[in-house]
């Protein structure tokens, strides 16, 4: 086999991302015998337009729930809906058999929100701008 080329890009195509994801999923299945990788989303829709205006996305895999993105528009922050979304995601993680959940947030985003809901920090990595960090958090679900 000829030596493959290596390309660095900031615009991978959906097929390329899918190929890499499918390859890793297949490898994990061969190693563990467990095929439980599933997307997870808790969506917030505008009552008038029915368009998504915020929510949480993540996934479950190998007994863990991962929160990837969580966004609410400013007018909904502090209303309690964020807590409802997080509780719904955690409940779905439990339903899927997850023992724990993992996420990272940025120090200026929501670490205190997560702590209020029983999440614990297990690491921080400095990032830009100076004085800012990524805060890695976990919560037992079982």
C-alpha positions, 0 to 999 in steps of 0.5 A: 500500500502506498504511503497515505497523505495527511491533510489538515483542514478546518472544513471536513466534509460530513462523509469524512466525519462519518467515516472516522466516527464509524471507524472508531465505533466499530473499533470500540465494538470489537474491543468491548462487545458493546454497541451503545453509542447514541446521540442525545438531545434535549431541545427547547422550541419556540411555542409560536414558530416551533423552531429550536431556540436552545437546548443540550446536545451530547451522546451516551457511550460505554456507560457514560453520558457526555454533554457536548453543547448547552445553550439557552438564549439570554431571555431564558437564562435564570428562568429554571428551564436550564435546570429542567433541561439538565435534569431531563438529560441526566434522566435519559442517561440513567434510562440508558444505563449510564453510571456517570456523566462528563462535560467541560465548560469554560470558566466564564460559562457555567461551572457554578450552574453545574456545581449547583446540580451536583457536578464536581470538577475533576480538572482545569486546563488554562486557555485563552484569554489569559485567566480563563480555563476549561473546567472538566466536570463529572456527576455520578448518575447511578 
